[in-house]
Amino acid sequence: MSASNMQPPGGVSGHPWVRYIALGLVALVMLYPLLWLIGASFKSNSEIFTEVGFWPQRFDFSAYAKGWKTSTEYTFATYFLNSFLITIPRIIVTVISCVLVAYAFARFEFWGKKILFSIMVGTMMLPLIVLRLPQYLVFRELGWLDSYLPLIVPSAFATDTFFIFMLVQFLKGIPRDMEEAAQIDGCNALQLLWHIIVPLLKPAIVSVIVFQFIWTMNDFMGPLIYLASVEKYPVSLALKMSIGATEEVEWANVIAISVVALIPSVAVFFAAQKHFIEGATSSGVKG
Amino acid sequence: MYENKRLGFLFVLPFVLGVLLFKLFPFVMSFALSFTQYDLIDPPQYVGLENYRELALDDPLFRKSLGVTLLFAVLAVPLRVVFALFIAHVLNFRLRGINFFRAAFYLPSILGGSIAVAVLWRFIFAKHGLVNLLMTQAGLEPIAWLADEHYSMWTIVLLFTWQFGSAMVIFLAALQNVPVSLYEAAECDGASKLQQFWSITVPLITPVIFFNMIMQMVHAFQEFNGPYMITEGGPLSSTYVLALYIYDQSFRFFNLGYGAALSWVLFALVGSLSAISFWSSKYWVFYAGEKEQRK
């Protein structure tokens, strides 16, 4: 239900086209930088800095080729592979651990449940930056520096509490009838989880996957702190390097590769768009 | 089965371990570290309150950085929240193609944290970048956004504001719960749309405004990618936010004790501001149903 329900069509302030124009303008201002970035990736270096329009005079793909090759001994193929080597395992362990924990919070009774739940909500407010330094020292003790372990292993312990919260909220909204029936049929907890809960949770799990994919692809500070060798760099660090390497930045190349770097996230976003804006809404968290 | 306490605890165990290992232990450890001097080579040395004394009295860069961080939060958080509320309000009217706009406004929140967008930002605010090109065409003097300390802050504030989408979807959900009957009654009494917005919409969603303010504040105080990539803290430290200072002290200069002290100052800042907002919320946050209970 929305406020417009009671409006007479064509009322003074009710002209929908006024809203369309307002929304359209805001959308244009917001998305123009992205559009322009895409256009600029086909432009020559001189055209980039003189042309306000986003449509290039002619399409030149050479910036893509040069940017992809990079000034290092590796191409962006390596960096993308590295990004996926971090992202995919991390998504898998995140989903497993968060579903287990959310299942416990939403359905089971156990000692300390209330306190643990408050701790979980509290850690969402905790500035991560306070934890970075000691976490670094712990991983250094373990000999995990310059590997992907510090970026993946914590997620196996359900440290991404936002997802737990989201899954718990979702599970609480699902009636328990099916679980009760399955219990009468003699299902144990794990069978119940696998055959009943996981299928029911599917939309929420998709949101977890999408969010974790995009956030991990975007993650910059983690790799910056933990990774030292260039051959292990993910896309985010490699992009930073392409700017820092030379005083005179070859903007066309950098822009082309920035566009490529955004493609996986944008693709995943549009593929799961409906799902995941709703997921963000229903859980009501994360800014 | 759901009454089986051991089974429930077994399922929640990964979380318990995770909190202990990766949250609580580091949290306590960073507090302990803040009373030491530590450079990763020699073992940590206890120095008492020296780090805190130094940052309070002998560190002009800290004072500058604190000021910059507060300024950033004061500008960026209200801008983002107000924008999010405004757009959510407009989107709340039933329109065709609403999903397109919702996605369009949400997209920057998805991409905003990425380095690629920081690169883009640096580039559109460059001397001959898009913004200056547009300003020249409009007959305005171009501005050295990244080189002038009076304007550099705006580049990162605008990047933060640009990502208002996630706050927006939360507002949108809240707006959809405001009963239509209230608007109908107001309409009968001849209230204008603006009056309706201020007297019905805003009071009813204050809990959500409050929630968004706090969450955005926690984010704003930790903003790192923007200042790191776009302005590199400069010029003249005008965008040298605390997150950047903590990073430099901890991971570039390896003053780990000092870095820990700085991060605890940041934590105390976020914590006390959240506490103040919680405390003040009873004066301005309206929770539906509260009044009935008091009667």
Boltz contact constraints between the chains, C-beta under 6 A:
constraints:
  - contact:
      token1: [A, 1]
      token2: [B, 180]
      max_distance: 6.0
  - contact:
      token1: [A, 2]
      token2: [B, 92]
      max_distance: 6.0
  - contact:
      token1: [A, 2]
      token2: [B, 94]
      max_distance: 6.0
  - contact:
      token1: [A, 3]
      token2: [B, 183]
      max_distance: 6.0
  - contact:
      token1: [A, 4]
      token2: [B, 93]
      max_distance: 6.0
  - contact:
      token1: [A, 4]
      token2: [B, 94]
      max_distance: 6.0
  - contact:
      token1: [A, 5]
      token2: [B, 180]
      max_distance: 6.0
  - contact:
      token1: [A, 6]
      token2: [B, 184]
      max_distance: 6.0
  - contact:
      token1: [A, 13]
      token2: [B, 193]
      max_distance: 6.0
  - contact:
      token1: [A, 16]
      token2: [B, 95]
      max_distance: 6.0
  - contact:
      token1: [A, 19]
      token2: [B, 90]
      max_distance: 6.0
  - contact:
      token1: [A, 23]
      token2: [B, 101]
      max_distance: 6.0
  - contact:
      token1: [A, 27]
      token2: [B, 104]
      max_distance: 6.0
  - contact:
      token1: [A, 31]
      token2: [B, 104]
      max_distance: 6.0
  - contact:
      token1: [A, 33]
      token2: [B, 124]
      max_distance: 6.0
  - contact:
      token1: [A, 36]
      token2: [B, 130]
      max_distance: 6.0
  - contact:
      token1: [A, 37]
      token2: [B, 120]
      max_distance: 6.0
  - contact:
      token1: [A, 49]
      token2: [B, 128]
      max_distance: 6.0
  - contact:
      token1: [A, 52]
      token2: [B, 133]
      max_distance: 6.0
  - contact:
      token1: [A, 52]
      token2: [B, 134]
      max_distance: 6.0
  - contact:
      token1: [A, 97]
      token2: [B, 14]
      max_distance: 6.0
  - contact:
      token1: [A, 100]
      token2: [B, 11]
      max_distance: 6.0
  - contact:
      token1: [A, 101]
      token2: [B, 12]
      max_distance: 6.0
  - contact:
      token1: [A, 101]
      token2: [B, 15]
      max_distance: 6.0
  - contact:
      token1: [A, 103]
      token2: [B, 11]
      max_distance: 6.0
  - contact:
      token1: [A, 104]
      token2: [B, 8]
      max_distance: 6.0
  - contact:
      token1: [A, 104]
      token2: [B, 11]
      max_distance: 6.0
  - contact:
      token1: [A, 104]
      token2: [B, 12]
      max_distance: 6.0
  - contact:
      token1: [A, 107]
      token2: [B, 2]
      max_distance: 6.0
  - contact:
      token1: [A, 108]
      token2: [B, 2]
      max_distance: 6.0
  - contact:
      token1: [A, 108]
      token2: [B, 8]
      max_distance: 6.0
  - contact:
      token1: [A, 109]
      token2: [B, 3]
      max_distance: 6.0
  - contact:
      token1: [A, 110]
      token2: [B, 5]
      max_distance: 6.0
  - contact:
      token1: [A, 110]
      token2: [B, 8]
      max_distance: 6.0
  - contact:
      token1: [A, 110]
      token2: [B, 9]
      max_distance: 6.0
  - contact:
      token1: [A, 111]
      token2: [B, 5]
      max_distance: 6.0
  - contact:
      token1: [A, 123]
      token2: [B, 23]
      max_distance: 6.0
  - contact:
      token1: [A, 125]
      token2: [B, 218]
      max_distance: 6.0
  - contact:
      token1: [A, 127]
      token2: [B, 222]
      max_distance: 6.0
  - contact:
      token1: [A, 127]
      token2: [B, 267]
      max_distance: 6.0
  - contact:
      token1: [A, 127]
      token2: [B, 270]
      max_distance: 6.0
  - contact:
      token1: [A, 129]
      token2: [B, 222]
      max_distance: 6.0
  - contact:
      token1: [A, 129]
      token2: [B, 243]
      max_distance: 6.0
  - contact:
      token1: [A, 129]
      token2: [B, 246]
      max_distance: 6.0
  - contact:
      token1: [A, 129]
      token2: [B, 263]
      max_distance: 6.0
  - contact:
      token1: [A, 130]
      token2: [B, 30]
      max_distance: 6.0
  - contact:
      token1: [A, 130]
      token2: [B, 263]
      max_distance: 6.0
  - contact:
      token1: [A, 130]
      token2: [B, 267]
      max_distance: 6.0
  - contact:
      token1: [A, 131]
      token2: [B, 26]
      max_distance: 6.0
  - contact:
      token1: [A, 133]
      token2: [B, 30]
      max_distance: 6.0
  - contact:
      token1: [A, 133]
      token2: [B, 250]
      max_distance: 6.0
  - contact:
      token1: [A, 133]
      token2: [B, 259]
      max_distance: 6.0
  - contact:
      token1: [A, 133]
      token2: [B, 260]
      max_distance: 6.0
  - contact:
      token1: [A, 134]
      token2: [B, 26]
      max_distance: 6.0
  - contact:
      token1: [A, 134]
      token2: [B, 29]
      max_distance: 6.0
  - contact:
      token1: [A, 134]
      token2: [B, 30]
      max_distance: 6.0
  - contact:
      token1: [A, 135]
      token2: [B, 26]
      max_distance: 6.0
  - contact:
      token1: [A, 154]
      token2: [B, 22]
      max_distance: 6.0
  - contact:
      token1: [A, 157]
      token2: [B, 14]
      max_distance: 6.0
  - contact:
      token1: [A, 157]
      token2: [B, 17]
      max_distance: 6.0
  - contact:
      token1: [A, 157]
      token2: [B, 18]
      max_distance: 6.0
  - contact:
      token1: [A, 158]
      token2: [B, 14]
      max_distance: 6.0
  - contact:
      token1: [A, 158]
      token2: [B, 15]
      max_distance: 6.0
  - contact:
      token1: [A, 158]
      token2: [B, 18]
      max_distance: 6.0
  - contact:
      token1: [A, 159]
      token2: [B, 18]
      max_distance: 6.0
  - contact:
      token1: [A, 159]
      token2: [B, 22]
      max_distance: 6.0
  - contact:
      token1: [A, 183]
      token2: [B, 1]
      max_distance: 6.0
  - contact:
      token1: [A, 189]
      token2: [B, 7]
      max_distance: 6.0
  - contact:
      token1: [A, 214]
      token2: [B, 110]
      max_distance: 6.0
  - contact:
      token1: [A, 218]
      token2: [B, 113]
      max_distance: 6.0
  - contact:
      token1: [A, 218]
      token2: [B, 114]
      max_distance: 6.0
  - contact:
      token1: [A, 220]
      token2: [B, 115]
      max_distance: 6.0
  - contact:
      token1: [A, 220]
      token2: [B, 225]
      max_distance: 6.0
  - contact:
      token1: [A, 221]
      token2: [B, 224]
      max_distance: 6.0
  - contact:
      token1: [A, 225]
      token2: [B, 251]
      max_distance: 6.0
  - contact:
      token1: [A, 236]
      token2: [B, 115]
      max_distance: 6.0
  - contact:
      token1: [A, 239]
      token2: [B, 115]
      max_distance: 6.0
  - contact:
      token1: [A, 240]
      token2: [B, 115]
      max_distance: 6.0
  - contact:
      token1: [A, 254]
      token2: [B, 119]
      max_distance: 6.0
  - contact:
      token1: [A, 258]
      token2: [B, 116]
      max_distance: 6.0
  - contact:
      token1: [A, 258]
      token2: [B, 119]
      max_distance: 6.0
  - contact:
      token1: [A, 261]
      token2: [B, 116]
      max_distance: 6.0
  - contact:
      token1: [A, 262]
      token2: [B, 111]
      max_distance: 6.0
  - contact:
      token1: [A, 262]
      token2: [B, 116]
      max_distance: 6.0
  - contact:
      token1: [A, 269]
      token2: [B, 110]
      max_distance: 6.0
  - contact:
      token1: [A, 273]
      token2: [B, 103]
      max_distance: 6.0
  - contact:
      token1: [A, 277]
      token2: [B, 106]
      max_distance: 6.0
  - contact:
      token1: [A, 277]
      token2: [B, 169]
      max_distance: 6.0
  - contact:
      token1: [A, 280]
      token2: [B, 169]
      max_distance: 6.0
  - contact:
      token1: [A, 281]
      token2: [B, 169]
      max_distance: 6.0
  - contact:
      token1: [A, 281]
      token2: [B, 173]
      max_distance: 6.0
  - contact:
      token1: [A, 284]
      token2: [B, 170]
      max_distance: 6.0
  - contact:
      token1: [A, 286]
      token2: [B, 166]
      max_distance: 6.0
  - contact:
      token1: [A, 287]
      token2: [B, 166]
      max_distance: 6.0
  - contact:
      token1: [A, 287]
      token2: [B, 167]
      max_distance: 6.0
  - contact:
      token1: [A, 287]
      token2: [B, 215]
      max_distance: 6.0
  - contact:
      token1: [A, 287]
      token2: [B, 216]
      max_distance: 6.0
  - contact:
      token1: [A, 287]
      token2: [B, 219]
      max_distance: 6.0
